[in-house]
Amino acid sequence: MKQKENLMKVIVPVLSILVAFIIGGIIMICLGKNPFQAYGFLFSGAFGSSRKIAQTLVIACPLIFTGLTAAFSYKCGVFNLGGEGQFVMGAVASIFFVTKTGIGGIAGILLSLLIGAAAGAVWGAIPGILKITRGLNEMIVSIMLNYVATLFMGYVYTTLLRDGSVPQTFAIPDSTKLAVVSKSFPVHWGVWVALFLAFAGYYFLFYTSKGFKLRAVGLNSTAAFFNGFPVNRYVLFSFIASGAVAGLGGSVELHGKQLRLMGGFGQGFGFDGVAIALIAQLNPIGTAAVAFIFAVLRKGASTLQTGMQIPTAVVDIIQALVIIFAVAGTALLKLPAIRQYINSHMGKKEVTN
């Protein structure tokens, strides 16, 4: 039974992606373009050289962090929609640290990353505390905190740390930039941090007792409570841990790619992360894989537009279709009639084999 469920969790997102690409191809045909040639441009833009692959991985990096933020909290049965705000606050805390303290080198980078994670954890703890103490809806609180974080960042880059007449902060010192693997493969080391967290999160959730208890709380908090699990503690922990991941992601994005704060920093990453986590069935490793697919679409979109004169909106449609089909497919699998049909059909195959 468990193997069937795991198999379907893989099949649903894969089919969603394939169907979305097929519909995208039909749209291209309606535009008078060759879909095979168009997808050739799309994938060449993402994989055409080692440098392009590196750029795709860098684009995927913040999506992995915010995707893991959503996946981790949702596994505990809470809905942390504040990944974007926690991401932004991590970057804000880091930019203050590196520009005000003057600490550089590896020590400066590590301290800045830790401070960014801590800021994200604090920002994530707010909806968690309000939920377990006052019973407030964590979705509303976390979404509102996104706006607060974005407005505060705007105050920082237009006033507190403004770089002259330009509405942006000072750039971080060169000694605090994340190093890249090589000039021919310019992937900063933050990407490897994101991938490590994906595997570490998978191990924690599925191979440790604490991870089992967290998932038990997410499946049925009432049953977990009567079995002696400290439900409120796990709920708060999920908010703090997921916020720390998002804050670390914001700090990594600052040190590895953006190098300064300005308008639009982190915009959309939070809700993209939620979509990515849902498509990946809340699996941390799957989240990293889906984030990479999203990055492929984004990186290849410009090449597609340049080479085939196809608007980038087509790629946005494909991305939206992936989300719709994945969520709809997951919902369908939970219907009793569908579950019964799949179990009986697969059961017959197993008997035949």
C-alpha positions as CSV (number, residue, x, y, z in Angstrom):
1,M,0.0,0.0,0.0
2,K,2.8,2.4,0.9
3,Q,4.6,1.6,-2.3
4,K,1.5,2.4,-4.3
5,E,1.1,5.8,-2.6
6,N,4.8,6.6,-3.1
7,L,4.5,5.6,-6.8
8,M,1.5,7.9,-7.3
9,K,3.2,10.8,-5.6
10,V,5.9,10.5,-8.3
11,I,3.5,9.9,-11.2
12,V,1.2,12.9,-10.6
13,P,3.8,15.6,-10.8
14,V,5.6,13.9,-13.8
15,L,2.3,13.6,-15.7
16,S,1.4,17.2,-14.8
17,I,4.6,18.5,-16.3
18,L,4.2,16.4,-19.4
19,V,0.6,17.5,-20.0
20,A,1.5,21.1,-19.4
21,F,4.3,20.9,-22.0
22,I,1.9,19.3,-24.5
23,I,-0.7,22.0,-24.0
24,G,2.1,24.6,-24.3
25,G,3.1,23.0,-27.6
26,I,-0.5,23.3,-28.8
27,I,-0.5,27.0,-27.9
28,M,2.7,27.4,-29.9
29,I,1.1,25.7,-32.9
30,C,-1.8,28.1,-32.6
31,L,0.8,30.9,-32.8
32,G,2.2,29.4,-36.0
33,K,5.4,28.1,-34.4
34,N,7.0,24.7,-34.4
35,P,6.8,23.4,-30.8
36,F,9.7,21.0,-31.2
37,Q,12.0,23.8,-32.4
38,A,10.6,26.1,-29.7
39,Y,11.4,23.6,-26.9
40,G,14.8,23.1,-28.4
41,F,15.4,26.8,-27.9
42,L,14.0,26.6,-24.4
43,F,16.2,23.8,-23.3
44,S,19.3,25.2,-25.1
45,G,18.8,28.4,-23.1
46,A,18.9,26.4,-19.9
47,F,21.4,23.6,-20.8
48,G,23.3,25.0,-23.8
49,S,26.6,25.3,-22.0
50,S,28.1,24.8,-18.6
51,R,27.6,28.5,-17.9
52,K,23.9,28.3,-18.7
53,I,23.5,25.3,-16.5
54,A,25.2,27.2,-13.7
55,Q,22.9,30.1,-14.2
56,T,19.9,27.8,-14.1
57,L,21.0,26.4,-10.8
58,V,21.5,29.9,-9.4
59,I,17.9,30.8,-10.4
60,A,16.7,27.6,-8.8
61,C,18.5,28.3,-5.5
62,P,16.0,30.8,-3.9
63,L,13.1,28.6,-5.1
64,I,14.6,25.6,-3.3
65,F,14.8,27.5,0.0
66,T,11.2,28.9,-0.2
67,G,9.9,25.5,-1.4
68,L,11.5,23.8,1.6
69,T,10.0,26.5,3.8
70,A,6.5,25.5,2.7
71,A,7.2,21.8,2.6
72,F,8.5,21.6,6.1
73,S,5.7,23.7,7.7
74,Y,3.0,21.9,5.8
75,K,4.2,18.5,7.0
76,C,3.3,19.7,10.5
77,G,-0.1,20.6,9.3
78,V,0.4,24.4,9.5
79,F,0.3,26.8,6.5
80,N,3.3,29.1,6.6
81,L,2.6,31.5,3.7
82,G,5.2,34.0,5.0
83,G,8.2,32.5,3.2
84,E,8.7,35.7,1.2
85,G,8.7,37.9,4.2
86,Q,11.1,35.6,6.1
87,F,13.3,35.5,3.0
88,V,13.4,39.3,2.8
89,M,14.0,39.7,6.6
90,G,17.0,37.3,6.3
91,A,18.5,39.5,3.6
92,V,17.8,42.7,5.5
93,A,19.5,41.4,8.6
94,S,22.5,40.2,6.6
95,I,22.9,43.5,4.8
96,F,22.9,45.4,8.1
97,F,25.5,43.0,9.5
98,V,28.0,43.1,6.6
99,T,27.7,46.9,6.0
100,K,27.8,48.0,9.6
101,T,30.3,45.6,11.3
102,G,32.9,45.5,8.6
103,I,33.6,41.8,9.3
104,G,34.6,40.1,6.1
105,G,36.0,36.8,4.8
106,I,34.7,33.4,5.6
107,A,33.9,34.5,9.2
108,G,31.8,37.4,7.9
109,I,29.9,35.2,5.5
110,L,29.2,32.5,8.0
111,L,28.0,35.0,10.6
112,S,25.9,36.8,8.1
113,L,24.2,33.6,7.0
114,L,23.5,32.6,10.6
115,I,22.1,36.1,11.3
116,G,19.9,35.9,8.2
117,A,18.6,32.5,9.3
118,A,18.0,33.8,12.8
119,A,16.0,36.8,11.4
120,G,13.9,34.5,9.3
121,A,13.3,32.2,12.3
122,V,12.1,35.2,14.4
123,W,9.8,36.4,11.7
124,G,8.5,32.9,11.2
125,A,7.9,32.5,15.0
126,I,5.5,35.4,15.1
127,P,2.5,33.6,13.3
128,G,3.4,30.4,15.2
129,I,3.2,32.1,18.6
130,L,0.0,33.9,17.7
131,K,-1.5,30.6,16.5
132,I,-0.8,28.6,19.6
133,T,-1.4,31.3,22.2
134,R,-4.3,33.3,20.6
135,G,-5.7,30.9,18.0
136,L,-5.1,33.3,15.1
137,N,-5.1,32.0,11.6
138,E,-1.5,31.6,10.6
139,M,-2.2,32.0,6.9
140,I,-3.6,35.6,7.4
141,V,-0.9,36.6,9.8
142,S,2.0,35.2,7.7
143,I,0.7,36.9,4.5
144,M,0.3,40.2,6.3
145,L,3.9,39.9,7.6
146,N,5.1,39.6,4.0
147,Y,3.8,43.1,3.4
148,V,5.4,44.4,6.6
149,A,8.8,42.8,5.6
150,T,8.6,44.2,2.1
151,L,7.8,47.7,3.3
152,F,10.5,47.6,5.9
153,M,13.0,46.5,3.2
154,G,11.8,49.5,1.2
155,Y,12.5,51.8,4.1
156,V,16.0,50.3,4.4
157,Y,17.1,50.7,0.8
158,T,15.5,54.1,0.4
159,T,16.6,55.6,3.7
160,L,18.8,53.8,6.2
161,L,21.3,52.2,3.8
162,R,20.6,54.1,0.6
163,D,23.4,54.3,-1.8
164,G,23.5,58.0,-2.9
165,S,20.6,59.0,-5.1
166,V,19.8,55.5,-6.2
167,P,17.0,53.7,-4.3
168,Q,19.1,50.7,-3.4
169,T,21.5,49.7,-0.6
170,F,25.3,49.7,-0.7
171,A,26.7,46.6,-2.2
172,I,28.1,44.0,0.2
173,P,31.9,44.0,0.5
174,D,33.7,41.8,-2.0
175,S,35.1,39.7,0.8
176,T,31.6,38.6,1.8
177,K,30.5,37.4,-1.7
178,L,29.9,33.7,-2.0
179,A,32.6,32.1,-4.1
180,V,31.7,30.3,-7.3
181,V,32.9,26.8,-8.3
182,S,34.9,28.1,-11.3
183,K,34.7,30.8,-14.0
184,S,33.4,28.3,-16.5
185,F,30.8,27.0,-14.1
186,P,29.8,30.0,-12.0
187,V,27.6,28.4,-9.4
188,H,28.0,30.0,-6.0
189,W,28.3,27.7,-3.0
190,G,24.8,28.7,-1.7
191,V,23.3,26.3,-4.3
192,W,25.1,23.4,-2.6
193,V,23.8,24.7,0.8
194,A,20.2,24.6,-0.6
195,L,20.7,21.0,-2.0
196,F,22.2,19.9,1.3
197,L,19.2,21.2,3.2
198,A,16.9,19.4,0.8
199,F,18.5,16.0,1.6
200,A,18.9,16.9,5.3
201,G,15.2,17.8,5.5
202,Y,14.2,14.6,3.9
203,Y,16.3,12.6,6.3
204,F,14.9,14.5,9.3
205,L,11.3,14.1,8.3
206,F,11.4,10.4,7.3
207,Y,14.2,8.8,9.2
208,T,14.2,10.4,12.7
209,S,11.8,10.1,15.6
210,K,11.3,13.8,15.8
211,G,10.4,14.0,12.1
212,F,7.9,11.2,12.6
213,K,6.3,13.0,15.5
214,L,6.2,16.2,13.4
215,R,4.4,14.4,10.5
216,A,2.1,12.7,13.0
217,V,1.0,16.1,14.3
218,G,0.5,17.2,10.7
219,L,-1.7,14.2,9.9
220,N,-3.9,14.4,13.0
221,S,-3.1,16.9,15.7
222,T,-5.9,15.7,18.0
223,A,-4.7,12.1,17.9
224,A,-1.1,13.2,18.4
225,F,-2.2,15.3,21.5
226,F,-3.9,12.3,23.1
227,N,-0.9,10.2,22.4
228,G,1.2,12.6,24.5
229,F,2.9,14.6,21.7
230,P,3.6,18.2,22.6
231,V,1.5,19.5,19.6
232,N,2.0,23.3,20.3
233,R,5.8,22.8,20.6
234,Y,6.0,21.0,17.2
235,V,3.8,23.7,15.6
236,L,6.0,26.5,16.9
237,F,9.1,24.5,15.9
238,S,7.8,24.1,12.4
239,F,7.3,27.8,12.0
240,I,10.8,28.6,13.5
241,A,12.6,26.0,11.4
242,S,10.8,26.9,8.2
243,G,11.4,30.6,8.8
244,A,15.1,29.9,9.4
245,V,15.3,28.1,6.1
246,A,13.7,31.1,4.3
247,G,15.9,33.6,6.1
248,L,19.0,31.6,5.2
249,G,17.7,31.6,1.6
250,G,17.4,35.4,1.6
251,S,20.9,35.8,3.0
252,V,22.3,33.3,0.4
253,E,20.6,35.2,-2.4
254,L,22.1,38.5,-1.2
255,H,25.6,37.1,-0.9
256,G,25.6,34.9,-4.0
257,K,23.6,36.8,-6.6
258,Q,21.9,40.2,-5.8
259,L,24.7,41.6,-3.7
260,R,22.5,44.5,-2.6
261,L,18.8,45.2,-1.7
262,M,16.6,47.1,-4.1
263,G,13.0,47.1,-5.3
264,G,11.7,43.7,-6.2
265,F,14.2,41.7,-4.1
266,G,12.6,38.4,-3.3
267,Q,9.3,39.2,-5.0
268,G,7.2,36.2,-5.8
269,F,9.6,33.6,-4.3
270,G,7.4,32.9,-1.3
271,F,4.3,31.9,-3.3
272,D,6.4,30.1,-6.0
273,G,7.8,28.1,-3.1
274,V,4.4,27.1,-2.0
275,A,3.5,25.9,-5.5
276,I,6.7,24.0,-5.8
277,A,6.2,22.3,-2.5
278,L,2.7,21.2,-3.4
279,I,3.8,19.9,-6.8
280,A,6.5,17.9,-5.1
281,Q,4.0,16.4,-2.7
282,L,5.9,18.1,0.2
283,N,8.9,15.9,-0.4
284,P,12.1,18.0,0.3
285,I,14.1,16.2,-2.4
286,G,11.2,16.5,-4.9
287,T,11.0,20.1,-4.0
288,A,14.5,20.7,-5.1
289,A,13.8,18.9,-8.4
290,V,10.6,20.9,-9.1
291,A,12.4,24.1,-8.3
292,F,15.0,23.2,-10.9
293,I,12.3,22.6,-13.5
294,F,10.9,26.0,-12.7
295,A,14.3,27.5,-13.1
296,V,14.7,25.8,-16.5
297,L,11.5,27.4,-17.7
298,R,12.6,30.8,-16.5
299,K,16.1,30.6,-17.8
300,G,15.0,29.3,-21.2
301,A,12.2,31.7,-21.6
302,S,14.4,34.6,-22.9
303,T,16.1,32.3,-25.4
304,L,12.7,31.1,-26.6
305,Q,11.5,34.6,-27.1
306,T,14.7,35.7,-28.9
307,G,15.0,32.6,-31.1
308,M,11.3,32.0,-32.0
309,Q,9.6,35.4,-31.2
310,I,7.3,33.5,-28.8
311,P,6.2,35.7,-25.8
312,T,7.5,34.6,-22.4
313,A,3.9,34.6,-21.3
314,V,3.6,31.1,-22.9
315,V,6.2,29.8,-20.4
316,D,4.3,31.4,-17.6
317,I,1.2,29.5,-18.8
318,I,3.1,26.3,-18.8
319,Q,4.3,26.9,-15.3
320,A,0.7,27.7,-14.2
321,L,-0.6,24.6,-15.8
322,V,1.9,22.4,-14.0
323,I,0.7,23.9,-10.7
324,I,-3.0,23.4,-11.6
325,F,-2.6,19.8,-12.9
326,A,-0.4,18.8,-9.9
327,V,-2.8,20.2,-7.3
328,A,-5.9,18.8,-9.1
329,G,-4.3,15.4,-9.6
330,T,-3.4,15.2,-5.9
331,A,-6.9,16.2,-4.9
332,L,-8.4,13.5,-7.3
333,L,-6.2,10.8,-5.8
334,K,-7.8,11.5,-2.4
335,L,-11.3,10.8,-3.6
336,P,-12.5,7.5,-2.2
337,A,-13.7,6.2,-5.6
338,I,-10.4,7.0,-7.3
339,R,-8.4,5.4,-4.4
340,Q,-10.5,2.3,-4.5
341,Y,-10.1,2.0,-8.3
342,I,-6.3,2.5,-8.1
343,N,-5.9,0.0,-5.2
344,S,-8.0,-2.7,-6.9
345,H,-6.4,-2.2,-10.3
346,M,-2.8,-2.2,-9.0
347,G,-3.7,-5.1,-6.7
348,K,-4.8,-7.2,-9.6
349,K,-1.5,-6.5,-11.4
350,E,0.4,-7.6,-8.3
351,V,-1.5,-10.8,-8.1
352,T,-1.0,-11.5,-11.8
353,N,2.8,-10.9,-11.5
